[in-house]
Amino acid sequence: MLIGALFLALLAIGVPIIFVLGISGLVYVYLADLSLVLIPQRLFVGLNSFLVLSVPLFILAGNIMNASGITERIVRFSNLLIGRVRGGLAYVTVVATMFFAGITGAGAADTSAIGSIMIPAMRDQGYKAEYAAAITAAGAIVGPIIPPSIAFVIYGAMADVSIAGLFMAGFLPGILSSILMGAVVWRHARVHNFPVREATVSLREYPLGFVEALPGLMMPAIILGGILGGVFTPTEAAAAGVLYALLVGFLVYRELKPASLWFILRDTAIMSGGVMLIVANASLFSWILAAEQVPQEVANLITGLSREPWVVLLLINLLLLFVGCIMETLAAIIILTPVLLPLVKGLGIDPLHFGVIIVVNLSIGLSTPPVGVNLFVAGGIARVSLEQISRAIWPFVMATLIALAITTYWPGMVLLIPRLFLK
């Protein structure tokens, strides 16, 4: 009880989640009169996984592709596809973030890459700055859902679930989220009379734009195809993604320069270090929860209210949505997976389906206050306050909540692609 109160108090005063987890773990070990050696042991156990090794490799592959000029090509191709309709740039932002999600696997990276291009372009065409920032932050929610996904890798390692299956299960929920956000744009475009692109596009530009964007769009196909074909493991697939990104950057687009590799590696090391610290400290805190039998208490509490699977999933969704608003995604996955997975397994819910539910839930938290990282990235680019972007983003958040409900209560949709390929 004391550790839980300390955890919530540190979160409430704005202490970064890494230190919240570490301080809570340290205090527990001290109060329980355990050896301090336990702390580095549990930190190491959290990182001692071949699957976790794929995380910095996926980050590196995404950074290389971004530095190679893929962002501009994806935006250009998206603009060719849908930029001519009313509110075209808003649609382009949604489509571009969906395509880019298949390269980076992280919402903040999508927000930064697409937002740096689309937010100034939308402002120049007369869109309000807070609206341009909001649609970019919301569109990037699908970053951790559409493969490759760092969040799915972490869940798969925690739950011993097929990474390939999780990657394939994320496609349709991610695309559904983008479609529903497009519906919000359609409504706004007519109510607010959004601008229409006047410039015409010749027919020959469509195949040219597709060919330019194709090398980047092939990244998910290569990773998934290699895993399903038994060519390599998920970690080896991440390494293959790095090699492919280097080939595209140096030989296909020819925009990647040897001098820029230092900055790419530096940024990757900083991002990976932050992720690994979260994973290690969350592993320590997860062990504490298990030692205190929190999973059993949570299961008893929820099943005491109802044993109907649909009610249990509703309660879990409410819990995850709340946690997503106050906690970093990967830390929440590591802490909550051991707590909730035994409960849903006992009710006959597929762990693969549940993994998608967790990731979709917590991805929504990337764009909800008070700690949604996408909000801060997009708001910084657009130079708008957290309050402004938070007001503008709620229609898009509501659209993703509809996608979450469909994902939760229609397992056949989520498992359709995995069942076709994994037999």
Backbone torsions as a table, in degrees:
resi	resn	phi	psi	omega
1	MET	NA	-43.9	179.7
2	LEU	-63.6	-41.7	-179.6
3	ILE	-65.9	-39.8	177.2
4	GLY	-62.3	-41.5	178.3
5	ALA	-64.8	-41.0	177.9
6	LEU	-63.1	-44.2	179.3
7	PHE	-56.8	-50.2	-178.2
8	LEU	-67.2	-37.5	-179.8
9	ALA	-65.2	-43.2	178.8
10	LEU	-64.5	-40.4	176.0
11	LEU	-61.9	-41.9	-175.4
12	ALA	-63.9	-32.1	-178.4
13	ILE	-92.3	6.4	172.2
14	GLY	87.8	18.8	176.2
15	VAL	-68.8	133.2	178.6
16	PRO	-54.5	144.8	-172.6
17	ILE	-59.6	-32.9	178.9
18	ILE	-58.6	-46.7	-178.0
19	PHE	-74.7	-31.3	175.6
20	VAL	-59.4	-48.4	-179.3
21	LEU	-65.4	-45.3	-177.8
22	GLY	-66.0	-45.3	-179.4
23	ILE	-65.2	-42.7	179.0
24	SER	-61.1	-42.2	178.6
25	GLY	-64.9	-42.4	-179.9
26	LEU	-63.1	-44.9	-179.7
27	VAL	-63.3	-40.5	179.4
28	TYR	-62.6	-46.7	-179.3
29	VAL	-61.1	-38.9	-179.7
30	TYR	-68.6	-45.7	-178.0
31	LEU	-68.6	-32.3	179.7
32	ALA	-82.2	0.0	178.8
33	ASP	57.2	43.1	176.9
34	LEU	-98.2	161.8	178.6
35	SER	-68.1	137.6	178.9
36	LEU	-66.5	-16.5	176.7
37	VAL	-60.7	-24.9	-179.4
38	LEU	-59.1	-34.0	-175.2
39	ILE	-64.2	-57.0	178.4
40	PRO	-61.8	-30.9	177.5
41	GLN	-61.9	-46.8	-179.0
42	ARG	-70.4	-34.2	176.0
43	LEU	-62.2	-42.9	-179.9
44	PHE	-67.0	-41.1	179.5
45	VAL	-59.0	-38.2	179.9
46	GLY	-63.3	-28.1	-177.7
47	LEU	-101.4	-12.3	-174.7
48	ASN	-81.4	67.1	-179.2
49	SER	-142.9	131.7	178.6
50	PHE	-63.4	-32.9	179.3
51	LEU	-67.3	-40.2	-178.6
52	VAL	-62.5	-27.1	177.8
53	LEU	-59.7	-25.4	-178.7
54	SER	-70.7	-20.7	-175.1
55	VAL	-61.0	-54.9	178.4
56	PRO	-63.1	-28.0	178.2
57	LEU	-70.0	-40.7	175.5
58	PHE	-64.2	-39.7	177.3
59	ILE	-62.1	-44.3	179.9
60	LEU	-63.0	-43.7	179.5
61	ALA	-60.7	-43.4	178.8
62	GLY	-64.3	-41.2	179.4
63	ASN	-65.2	-38.9	178.9
64	ILE	-65.1	-45.5	-179.9
65	MET	-62.6	-39.6	179.3
66	ASN	-64.8	-41.4	178.9
67	ALA	-71.3	-16.1	-178.0
68	SER	-85.4	-2.1	178.2
69	GLY	95.3	13.2	-178.1
70	ILE	-68.9	-30.4	-177.5
71	THR	-59.4	-49.6	-178.9
72	GLU	-62.1	-36.9	-179.1
73	ARG	-70.5	-37.9	177.3
74	ILE	-66.7	-42.3	177.9
75	VAL	-62.7	-42.4	-179.6
76	ARG	-64.3	-43.0	179.1
77	PHE	-65.9	-42.4	177.7
78	SER	-62.3	-38.3	178.6
79	ASN	-65.3	-37.2	176.5
80	LEU	-64.5	-38.5	-176.2
81	LEU	-69.6	-42.2	-166.7
82	ILE	-141.0	5.0	-175.2
83	GLY	-72.7	-10.1	-173.4
84	ARG	-85.3	-17.2	-176.8
85	VAL	-81.5	167.2	178.2
86	ARG	-62.0	133.0	-174.6
87	GLY	74.1	27.7	-172.9
88	GLY	-55.2	-43.3	-177.3
89	LEU	-65.8	-32.1	176.7
90	ALA	-66.5	-43.7	175.9
91	TYR	-62.0	-41.9	-178.9
92	VAL	-59.3	-40.3	179.2
93	THR	-60.9	-44.3	-179.9
94	VAL	-64.3	-46.7	-178.1
95	VAL	-66.8	-41.6	-178.1
96	ALA	-65.4	-40.7	178.2
97	THR	-66.3	-33.0	177.7
98	MET	-66.2	-45.5	177.6
99	PHE	-63.4	-42.6	-175.0
100	PHE	-69.6	-24.7	177.5
101	ALA	-60.3	-28.1	179.3
102	GLY	-77.9	4.9	-179.0
103	ILE	-116.7	-43.2	-172.0
104	THR	-96.9	-42.0	-177.4
105	GLY	78.2	13.8	-179.3
106	ALA	-142.0	134.0	-176.2
107	GLY	-65.4	-42.2	-178.0
108	ALA	-63.4	-38.5	178.8
109	ALA	-64.9	-41.2	177.5
110	ASP	-62.8	-44.8	-179.2
111	THR	-59.6	-45.4	-177.9
112	SER	-66.8	-47.6	-175.5
113	ALA	-66.5	-51.4	-178.3
114	ILE	-73.5	-39.9	-177.8
115	GLY	-63.1	-35.6	-178.9
116	SER	-63.6	-22.8	178.0
117	ILE	-97.9	-47.7	-169.9
118	MET	-79.5	-35.5	-177.8
119	ILE	-63.3	-49.1	175.6
120	PRO	-62.1	-37.9	179.7
121	ALA	-63.9	-42.0	179.3
122	MET	-67.1	-39.2	177.7
123	ARG	-63.5	-39.1	179.7
124	ASP	-64.7	-28.4	179.3
125	GLN	-89.5	3.9	174.2
126	GLY	102.1	2.1	175.2
127	TYR	-71.2	146.5	174.6
128	LYS	-65.7	142.9	-177.0
129	ALA	-59.9	-41.3	-178.1
130	GLU	-67.8	-30.8	178.1
131	TYR	-70.7	-43.1	178.3
132	ALA	-60.9	-41.0	178.8
133	ALA	-68.3	-40.1	-177.3
134	ALA	-64.8	-44.4	-177.0
135	ILE	-70.0	-30.9	176.6
136	THR	-68.7	-46.8	179.5
137	ALA	-63.3	-40.3	-179.8
138	ALA	-70.5	-42.8	180.0
139	GLY	-60.1	-32.8	-178.4
140	ALA	-76.8	-2.3	174.7
141	ILE	-56.8	-32.7	-176.8
142	VAL	-76.1	-4.0	-179.9
143	GLY	-53.1	-48.9	179.3
144	PRO	-81.6	-4.3	-175.2
145	ILE	-95.9	-45.6	178.8
146	ILE	-81.4	129.7	-174.3
147	PRO	-69.9	156.4	-2.1
148	PRO	-74.1	148.7	-173.3
149	SER	-134.1	123.3	177.1
150	ILE	-65.3	-37.9	-179.9
151	ALA	-61.8	-40.7	178.3
152	PHE	-66.4	-35.4	178.0
153	VAL	-62.0	-45.4	-178.9
154	ILE	-65.7	-44.4	179.1
155	TYR	-63.5	-43.8	-179.7
156	GLY	-59.9	-39.7	177.9
157	ALA	-67.5	-37.1	-179.3
158	MET	-72.8	-39.7	-171.8
159	ALA	-99.9	-1.9	-177.0
160	ASP	56.1	50.4	179.9
161	VAL	-115.9	147.3	-178.5
162	SER	-56.8	122.7	177.2
163	ILE	-65.3	-40.9	178.5
164	ALA	-60.8	-42.4	178.5
165	GLY	-62.3	-42.0	177.8
166	LEU	-64.3	-42.8	178.6
167	PHE	-58.4	-47.3	-178.5
168	MET	-68.1	-35.5	-179.8
169	ALA	-68.2	-22.0	-178.9
170	GLY	-79.3	-17.0	-175.6
171	PHE	-58.5	-59.1	-172.7
172	LEU	-66.2	-43.8	174.9
173	PRO	-60.2	-37.3	178.1
174	GLY	-66.2	-45.0	178.4
175	ILE	-65.2	-39.9	177.8
176	LEU	-60.1	-43.1	178.3
177	SER	-59.5	-43.5	179.7
178	SER	-66.1	-39.0	178.8
179	ILE	-62.6	-43.4	-179.5
180	LEU	-68.1	-34.5	174.4
181	MET	-67.7	-34.4	173.8
182	GLY	-62.4	-34.8	176.8
183	ALA	-64.9	-36.2	176.0
184	VAL	-64.7	-42.3	177.0
185	VAL	-60.9	-43.0	179.4
186	TRP	-56.6	-43.7	178.8
187	ARG	-65.2	-47.9	-179.3
188	HIS	-62.9	-37.8	-177.6
189	ALA	-60.2	-36.6	-179.1
190	ARG	-82.9	-36.4	179.9
191	VAL	-70.6	-41.5	-175.0
192	HIS	-101.0	3.7	176.9
193	ASN	53.7	57.4	179.6
194	PHE	-62.1	154.3	-178.4
195	PRO	-68.7	158.7	176.9
196	VAL	-115.3	138.8	177.4
197	ARG	-68.1	126.8	-177.1
198	GLU	-86.3	-32.5	-175.2
199	ALA	-66.3	135.6	177.9
200	THR	-89.0	158.5	-179.0
201	VAL	-122.6	131.0	179.1
202	SER	-74.8	157.6	-177.2
203	LEU	-62.3	-32.9	-177.1
204	ARG	-70.4	-18.1	180.0
205	GLU	-72.9	-24.8	-178.2
206	TYR	-66.5	-53.3	177.8
207	PRO	-64.6	-32.0	178.2
208	LEU	-64.7	-44.3	178.8
209	GLY	-64.1	-37.8	178.6
210	PHE	-65.8	-44.1	-179.6
211	VAL	-63.4	-39.2	179.6
212	GLU	-64.6	-39.4	-176.7
213	ALA	-83.6	-19.8	-172.2
214	LEU	-57.1	-43.6	-178.9
215	PRO	-57.3	-38.6	178.0
216	GLY	-71.2	-40.6	-178.5
217	LEU	-69.8	-16.4	179.7
218	MET	-78.8	-12.9	-176.9
219	MET	-54.2	-51.9	179.6
220	PRO	-61.3	-37.1	-179.0
221	ALA	-64.5	-39.8	179.9
222	ILE	-67.1	-44.1	-179.0
223	ILE	-65.2	-50.0	-178.8
224	LEU	-67.9	-42.8	-179.4
225	GLY	-61.1	-40.9	179.2
226	GLY	-65.7	-39.3	179.7
227	ILE	-68.2	-47.8	-177.8
228	LEU	-66.5	-33.0	-179.9
229	GLY	-79.3	-2.2	179.7
230	GLY	75.4	14.3	-179.1
231	VAL	-73.0	-39.9	178.8
232	PHE	-152.0	162.5	176.8
233	THR	-77.6	169.9	176.9
234	PRO	-55.8	-39.1	179.1
235	THR	-68.2	-42.6	176.6
236	GLU	-65.8	-32.1	176.6
237	ALA	-63.6	-38.7	177.3
238	ALA	-63.6	-41.0	176.8
239	ALA	-64.8	-39.5	176.3
240	ALA	-63.4	-35.5	176.5
241	GLY	-62.9	-38.5	176.7
242	VAL	-63.3	-47.0	179.0
243	LEU	-60.7	-44.1	179.2
244	TYR	-62.4	-42.2	179.6
245	ALA	-61.7	-39.6	177.9
246	LEU	-64.7	-42.0	179.0
247	LEU	-63.1	-42.7	179.2
248	VAL	-64.6	-44.9	-177.4
249	GLY	-65.3	-41.6	-175.6
250	PHE	-87.3	-38.7	-169.7
251	LEU	-106.2	-28.7	-177.0
252	VAL	-95.6	-63.5	179.7
253	TYR	-79.7	-29.5	177.9
254	ARG	59.3	29.7	176.7
255	GLU	-104.7	-12.1	179.3
256	LEU	-84.1	125.7	-178.1
257	LYS	-110.6	145.9	178.8
258	PRO	-54.5	-34.9	-178.6
259	ALA	-65.0	-26.7	-177.6
260	SER	-81.0	-12.7	-178.7
261	LEU	-62.9	-34.6	178.9
262	TRP	-59.8	-45.3	-178.5
263	PHE	-68.8	-36.3	177.3
264	ILE	-64.1	-45.6	179.7
265	LEU	-66.1	-37.0	178.1
266	ARG	-63.8	-48.0	179.8
267	ASP	-63.7	-38.9	178.2
268	THR	-64.0	-40.9	179.3
269	ALA	-63.7	-41.1	179.8
270	ILE	-65.1	-47.1	179.6
271	MET	-64.4	-44.5	-178.9
272	SER	-65.4	-39.9	178.3
273	GLY	-60.3	-42.3	177.7
274	GLY	-62.9	-43.6	179.8
275	VAL	-63.7	-45.1	-176.7
276	MET	-67.5	-35.3	175.8
277	LEU	-63.8	-39.9	177.4
278	ILE	-64.3	-45.4	-179.2
279	VAL	-60.7	-45.2	-177.3
280	ALA	-65.5	-48.6	-178.1
281	ASN	-68.9	-35.0	176.6
282	ALA	-66.7	-33.1	177.0
283	SER	-64.0	-41.1	176.5
284	LEU	-61.3	-46.9	-178.6
285	PHE	-66.8	-36.2	177.3
286	SER	-63.0	-38.5	177.1
287	TRP	-63.4	-38.8	178.0
288	ILE	-62.7	-43.3	178.5
289	LEU	-60.3	-41.9	179.4
290	ALA	-66.1	-40.7	179.9
291	ALA	-63.1	-32.7	179.7
292	GLU	-90.3	6.6	177.3
293	GLN	58.9	36.0	177.3
294	VAL	-65.0	-39.8	178.3
295	PRO	-55.5	-42.6	179.7
296	GLN	-65.9	-39.3	-180.0
297	GLU	-65.9	-42.4	178.6
298	VAL	-64.6	-43.2	178.9
299	ALA	-60.9	-43.5	179.2
300	ASN	-64.4	-38.8	179.8
301	LEU	-63.6	-47.3	-176.7
302	ILE	-70.1	-46.3	-179.5
303	THR	-69.0	-21.0	174.2
304	GLY	-67.8	-27.0	176.8
305	LEU	-81.3	-41.8	179.3
306	SER	-168.8	149.5	173.2
307	ARG	-109.4	6.9	175.6
308	GLU	-72.9	124.5	-177.3
309	PRO	-54.2	-39.0	-176.7
310	TRP	-68.3	-33.8	177.8
311	VAL	-71.4	-43.0	178.6
312	VAL	-60.3	-43.9	178.5
313	LEU	-64.5	-36.5	176.7
314	LEU	-62.6	-45.7	179.7
315	LEU	-64.4	-40.2	178.3
316	ILE	-64.9	-41.2	177.9
317	ASN	-59.8	-44.2	179.4
318	LEU	-61.7	-41.7	177.7
319	LEU	-62.8	-46.6	-177.4
320	LEU	-66.4	-38.3	178.1
321	LEU	-63.0	-40.0	177.4
322	PHE	-65.4	-47.4	-179.5
323	VAL	-61.6	-39.4	-179.9
324	GLY	-62.2	-25.4	179.5
325	CYS	-76.4	-20.8	-172.2
326	ILE	-123.3	-6.2	-174.0
327	MET	-135.7	148.0	178.3
328	GLU	-65.0	143.5	-170.7
329	THR	-56.8	-51.6	-174.8
330	LEU	-66.0	-38.6	178.0
331	ALA	-63.4	-41.2	179.9
332	ALA	-63.9	-39.6	179.1
333	ILE	-62.7	-45.5	-177.2
334	ILE	-66.3	-38.6	-177.9
335	ILE	-75.2	-42.7	-170.4
336	LEU	-88.7	-24.3	-178.8
337	THR	-58.4	-49.6	178.8
338	PRO	-65.9	-23.2	-179.7
339	VAL	-76.2	-44.1	-170.2
340	LEU	-96.9	-27.0	-173.9
341	LEU	-61.7	-44.7	177.8
342	PRO	-59.7	-34.3	179.5
343	LEU	-64.0	-49.5	-176.6
344	VAL	-71.8	-33.0	175.5
345	LYS	-62.0	-40.0	179.5
346	GLY	-64.5	-22.2	178.9
347	LEU	-95.9	4.6	177.1
348	GLY	81.6	17.9	179.4
349	ILE	-86.9	131.3	-177.3
350	ASP	-63.0	126.5	178.5
351	PRO	-59.2	-29.8	177.1
352	LEU	-66.1	-47.2	176.6
353	HIS	-60.9	-42.7	-178.2
354	PHE	-66.0	-34.2	176.8
355	GLY	-61.0	-40.2	177.3
356	VAL	-66.3	-40.8	178.0
357	ILE	-58.5	-47.0	179.8
358	ILE	-59.8	-48.1	-174.7
359	VAL	-68.2	-41.2	177.7
360	VAL	-62.5	-44.5	177.9
361	ASN	-56.3	-55.1	-173.9
362	LEU	-71.9	-24.7	175.6
363	SER	-67.5	-34.8	175.7
364	ILE	-59.1	-35.3	178.5
365	GLY	-62.8	-18.6	176.9
366	LEU	-64.2	-21.6	-175.8
367	SER	-123.8	25.8	175.3
368	THR	-123.6	141.7	177.5
369	PRO	-70.0	159.0	10.4
370	PRO	-95.4	-9.7	-173.0
371	VAL	-119.9	16.3	-179.9
372	GLY	-61.4	112.6	-172.9
373	VAL	-64.9	-33.3	179.0
374	ASN	-61.4	-35.2	179.3
375	LEU	-62.4	-43.1	-177.4
376	PHE	-70.5	-38.2	179.8
377	VAL	-67.0	-50.6	-179.1
378	ALA	-66.7	-40.6	178.6
379	GLY	-63.0	-36.5	177.7
380	GLY	-66.0	-39.0	178.3
381	ILE	-67.1	-42.9	-177.1
382	ALA	-83.8	-11.6	-177.8
383	ARG	59.7	50.7	175.1
384	VAL	-123.8	158.6	-177.0
385	SER	-78.6	163.9	177.1
386	LEU	-61.0	-36.7	-179.9
387	GLU	-65.4	-41.9	-179.3
388	GLN	-64.1	-48.8	-177.5
389	ILE	-70.2	-31.7	179.3
390	SER	-66.0	-38.5	177.4
391	ARG	-67.1	-38.2	-175.5
392	ALA	-76.3	-22.3	-171.2
393	ILE	-88.8	-12.9	-171.9
394	TRP	-60.9	-38.2	176.1
395	PRO	-58.6	-36.2	179.6
396	PHE	-73.7	-36.1	176.1
397	VAL	-62.9	-40.5	177.8
398	MET	-61.8	-37.0	177.9
399	ALA	-64.0	-40.9	179.7
400	THR	-70.7	-28.3	176.0
401	LEU	-67.1	-35.1	174.2
402	ILE	-64.2	-43.1	177.3
403	ALA	-61.8	-37.6	178.1
404	LEU	-64.1	-43.1	179.5
405	ALA	-61.8	-43.1	178.9
406	ILE	-64.9	-42.6	178.3
407	THR	-61.1	-40.2	-176.7
408	THR	-69.3	-44.6	-170.1
409	TYR	-104.9	8.0	174.9
410	TRP	-129.9	72.3	-178.4
411	PRO	-61.1	-27.5	179.1
412	GLY	-61.0	-34.9	177.5
413	MET	-68.7	-44.0	-177.7
414	VAL	-65.4	-40.8	-173.6
415	LEU	-92.6	2.6	-176.3
416	LEU	-57.9	-54.3	-176.2
417	ILE	-68.7	-44.3	176.3
418	PRO	-57.8	-37.9	-179.8
419	ARG	-68.4	-27.0	179.3
420	LEU	-72.7	-33.9	-172.1
421	PHE	-109.0	-23.4	-179.7
422	LEU	-108.1	106.3	-178.4
423	LYS	-129.9	NA	NA
